[in-house]
Amino acid sequence: MKKLVNILYFVLFLGFLDSIIAFLLGCLMMLTVIGIPLGQGLWQAARFFTNPMKYKLVTREKKKANEHELWRLFGMFLWIIYFPLALLLTLLTLVQSGLLLLSWVGRPLARKFLSSLGSVFYPVDRIAVSIQDK
C-alpha cells in the first residue's frame, strides 16, 4: 500500500517537483561556503520527498555543551540568510498539504508533510532515515 501511495504521489500529485526544487535549492546553497549546512539539509529533504512513505526526517544528534561562540554566530547569520526561503518553502508545503487533504489517497501524505514542516523550515542537521516496515 505504501508503494502505491508513493507512486501516486510521485506521478499524480507531481511529487517529483518537490524533490527537484529541494535538490536544486540545496545545490544553490552548496555553491556558497556559508550555505553548505543548509544544502546538506535540503538534499536530505529531497531524499524524503522522493519517497515520503519510506523516509522520515529526524534531527541528527550532536553535542552542544562546548559549542564555540563563533559557531553560534555563524548559525544565526545562516538563519538570517535562509529565513525568506524558509518561509516560502514552508508556505508551499502547507498549501500542498492542504491540497493533498482534499483527496482520500493524499491524506497519509499530507500527515507526513505536516510532520516534516520543522525540517523544511530549518533543515540544518536533519537527516532522512528509513522507516522499518512492521
BALOBA-1460 file (C-alpha; in Angstrom, 3 decimals):
// residues 134
<rec num="1" residu="m" x="0.000" y="0.000" z="0.000"/>
<rec num="2" residu="k" x="2.850" y="2.383" z="0.833"/>
<rec num="3" residu="k" x="4.425" y="1.793" z="-2.571"/>
<rec num="4" residu="l" x="1.140" y="2.591" z="-4.289"/>
<rec num="5" residu="v" x="0.782" y="5.824" z="-2.317"/>
<rec num="6" residu="n" x="4.379" y="6.772" z="-3.173"/>
<rec num="7" residu="i" x="3.799" y="6.126" z="-6.878"/>
<rec num="8" residu="l" x="0.573" y="8.141" z="-6.860"/>
<rec num="9" residu="y" x="2.303" y="10.971" z="-5.021"/>
<rec num="10" residu="f" x="5.293" y="10.997" z="-7.346"/>
<rec num="11" residu="v" x="3.294" y="10.886" z="-10.580"/>
<rec num="12" residu="l" x="-0.252" y="12.078" z="-9.932"/>
<rec num="13" residu="f" x="0.486" y="14.699" z="-7.271"/>
<rec num="14" residu="l" x="3.702" y="15.870" z="-9.009"/>
<rec num="15" residu="g" x="5.906" y="14.886" z="-6.080"/>
<rec num="16" residu="f" x="8.948" y="14.851" z="-8.300"/>
<rec num="17" residu="l" x="8.728" y="18.656" z="-8.397"/>
<rec num="18" residu="d" x="9.226" y="18.817" z="-4.607"/>
<rec num="19" residu="s" x="12.303" y="16.653" z="-4.915"/>
<rec num="20" residu="i" x="13.730" y="18.667" z="-7.793"/>
<rec num="21" residu="i" x="13.099" y="22.013" z="-6.064"/>
<rec num="22" residu="a" x="14.690" y="20.866" z="-2.795"/>
<rec num="23" residu="f" x="17.667" y="19.354" z="-4.646"/>
<rec num="24" residu="l" x="18.274" y="22.456" z="-6.779"/>
<rec num="25" residu="l" x="17.978" y="24.773" z="-3.777"/>
<rec num="26" residu="g" x="20.446" y="22.516" z="-1.979"/>
<rec num="27" residu="c" x="22.832" y="22.791" z="-4.933"/>
<rec num="28" residu="l" x="22.465" y="26.577" z="-4.871"/>
<rec num="29" residu="m" x="23.261" y="26.655" z="-1.163"/>
<rec num="30" residu="m" x="26.233" y="24.316" z="-1.625"/>
<rec num="31" residu="l" x="27.811" y="26.765" z="-4.091"/>
<rec num="32" residu="t" x="28.427" y="29.137" z="-1.210"/>
<rec num="33" residu="v" x="30.648" y="28.188" z="1.692"/>
<rec num="34" residu="i" x="28.153" y="29.645" z="4.141"/>
<rec num="35" residu="g" x="25.223" y="27.592" z="2.835"/>
<rec num="36" residu="i" x="26.808" y="24.136" z="2.991"/>
<rec num="37" residu="p" x="24.888" y="23.005" z="6.126"/>
<rec num="38" residu="l" x="21.621" y="24.186" z="4.563"/>
<rec num="39" residu="g" x="22.465" y="22.492" z="1.267"/>
<rec num="40" residu="q" x="23.077" y="19.187" z="3.001"/>
<rec num="41" residu="g" x="19.782" y="19.510" z="4.855"/>
<rec num="42" residu="l" x="17.903" y="20.345" z="1.663"/>
<rec num="43" residu="w" x="19.433" y="17.298" z="-0.040"/>
<rec num="44" residu="q" x="18.089" y="15.177" z="2.807"/>
<rec num="45" residu="a" x="14.693" y="16.832" z="2.360"/>
<rec num="46" residu="a" x="14.858" y="15.999" z="-1.365"/>
<rec num="47" residu="r" x="15.532" y="12.382" z="-0.428"/>
<rec num="48" residu="f" x="12.468" y="12.469" z="1.835"/>
<rec num="49" residu="f" x="10.318" y="13.999" z="-0.901"/>
<rec num="50" residu="t" x="11.258" y="11.266" z="-3.379"/>
<rec num="51" residu="n" x="9.734" y="8.594" z="-1.152"/>
<rec num="52" residu="p" x="7.822" y="10.143" z="1.787"/>
<rec num="53" residu="m" x="6.215" y="6.912" z="2.947"/>
<rec num="54" residu="k" x="9.622" y="5.223" z="3.293"/>
<rec num="55" residu="y" x="11.655" y="8.010" z="4.932"/>
<rec num="56" residu="k" x="11.282" y="10.198" z="7.983"/>
<rec num="57" residu="l" x="13.190" y="13.427" z="8.663"/>
<rec num="58" residu="v" x="14.822" y="13.433" z="12.101"/>
<rec num="59" residu="t" x="17.304" y="15.647" z="13.899"/>
<rec num="60" residu="r" x="20.893" y="14.449" z="13.925"/>
<rec num="61" residu="e" x="22.188" y="14.148" z="17.474"/>
<rec num="62" residu="k" x="25.134" y="16.333" z="18.317"/>
<rec num="63" residu="k" x="26.730" y="17.699" z="21.446"/>
<rec num="64" residu="k" x="26.161" y="21.380" z="22.105"/>
<rec num="65" residu="a" x="27.711" y="21.620" z="25.554"/>
<rec num="66" residu="n" x="31.019" y="23.041" z="24.359"/>
<rec num="67" residu="e" x="29.787" y="24.917" z="21.298"/>
<rec num="68" residu="h" x="32.022" y="27.833" z="20.377"/>
<rec num="69" residu="e" x="30.540" y="31.364" z="20.327"/>
<rec num="70" residu="l" x="31.621" y="31.940" z="16.711"/>
<rec num="71" residu="w" x="29.767" y="28.819" z="15.620"/>
<rec num="72" residu="r" x="26.554" y="30.147" z="17.179"/>
<rec num="73" residu="l" x="27.060" y="33.489" z="15.422"/>
<rec num="74" residu="f" x="27.579" y="31.632" z="12.144"/>
<rec num="75" residu="g" x="24.313" y="29.752" z="12.745"/>
<rec num="76" residu="m" x="22.429" y="32.997" z="13.365"/>
<rec num="77" residu="f" x="23.916" y="34.560" z="10.217"/>
<rec num="78" residu="l" x="22.963" y="31.463" z="8.219"/>
<rec num="79" residu="w" x="19.429" y="31.607" z="9.595"/>
<rec num="80" residu="i" x="19.043" y="35.273" z="8.587"/>
<rec num="81" residu="i" x="20.086" y="34.438" z="5.019"/>
<rec num="82" residu="y" x="17.822" y="31.380" z="4.769"/>
<rec num="83" residu="f" x="14.746" y="32.853" z="6.501"/>
<rec num="84" residu="p" x="12.932" y="34.252" z="3.385"/>
<rec num="85" residu="l" x="13.486" y="30.978" z="1.546"/>
<rec num="86" residu="a" x="12.337" y="29.038" z="4.603"/>
<rec num="87" residu="l" x="9.079" y="30.983" z="4.716"/>
<rec num="88" residu="l" x="8.448" y="30.299" z="1.035"/>
<rec num="89" residu="l" x="9.174" y="26.564" z="1.317"/>
<rec num="90" residu="t" x="7.046" y="26.242" z="4.447"/>
<rec num="91" residu="l" x="4.148" y="28.053" z="2.790"/>
<rec num="92" residu="l" x="4.404" y="25.822" z="-0.291"/>
<rec num="93" residu="t" x="4.439" y="22.715" z="1.911"/>
<rec num="94" residu="l" x="1.365" y="23.940" z="3.796"/>
<rec num="95" residu="v" x="-0.516" y="24.620" z="0.543"/>
<rec num="96" residu="q" x="0.488" y="21.237" z="-0.841"/>
<rec num="97" residu="s" x="-0.626" y="19.506" z="2.362"/>
<rec num="98" residu="g" x="-3.969" y="21.289" z="2.200"/>
<rec num="99" residu="l" x="-4.469" y="20.158" z="-1.391"/>
<rec num="100" residu="l" x="-3.458" y="16.600" z="-0.507"/>
<rec num="101" residu="l" x="-6.059" y="16.591" z="2.271"/>
<rec num="102" residu="l" x="-8.762" y="17.106" z="-0.363"/>
<rec num="103" residu="s" x="-8.163" y="13.648" z="-1.806"/>
<rec num="104" residu="w" x="-8.644" y="10.398" z="0.059"/>
<rec num="105" residu="v" x="-5.350" y="8.950" z="-1.185"/>
<rec num="106" residu="g" x="-3.387" y="12.071" z="-0.299"/>
<rec num="107" residu="r" x="-4.315" y="12.193" z="3.398"/>
<rec num="108" residu="p" x="-1.459" y="9.977" z="4.648"/>
<rec num="109" residu="l" x="0.984" y="12.063" z="2.622"/>
<rec num="110" residu="a" x="-0.432" y="15.303" z="3.985"/>
<rec num="111" residu="r" x="0.122" y="13.995" z="7.508"/>
<rec num="112" residu="k" x="3.745" y="13.132" z="6.640"/>
<rec num="113" residu="f" x="4.356" y="16.575" z="5.148"/>
<rec num="114" residu="l" x="2.804" y="18.386" z="8.083"/>
<rec num="115" residu="s" x="5.022" y="16.418" z="10.441"/>
<rec num="116" residu="s" x="8.091" y="17.430" z="8.398"/>
<rec num="117" residu="l" x="7.414" y="21.185" z="8.494"/>
<rec num="118" residu="g" x="10.111" y="21.785" z="11.108"/>
<rec num="119" residu="s" x="12.667" y="20.153" z="8.848"/>
<rec num="120" residu="v" x="11.544" y="22.194" z="5.854"/>
<rec num="121" residu="f" x="11.661" y="25.391" z="7.907"/>
<rec num="122" residu="y" x="15.188" y="24.752" z="9.216"/>
<rec num="123" residu="p" x="16.895" y="21.764" z="7.554"/>
<rec num="124" residu="v" x="20.303" y="22.041" z="9.255"/>
<rec num="125" residu="d" x="21.316" y="18.782" z="10.995"/>
<rec num="126" residu="r" x="18.282" y="16.892" z="9.666"/>
<rec num="127" residu="i" x="18.646" y="13.514" z="8.018"/>
<rec num="128" residu="a" x="16.214" y="11.237" z="6.196"/>
<rec num="129" residu="v" x="16.108" y="7.819" z="7.841"/>
<rec num="130" residu="s" x="14.302" y="4.782" z="6.518"/>
<rec num="131" residu="i" x="11.214" y="3.630" z="8.368"/>
<rec num="132" residu="q" x="11.258" y="-0.104" z="9.001"/>
<rec num="133" residu="d" x="8.200" y="-1.988" z="7.754"/>
<rec num="134" residu="k" x="6.436" y="-3.653" z="10.643"/>
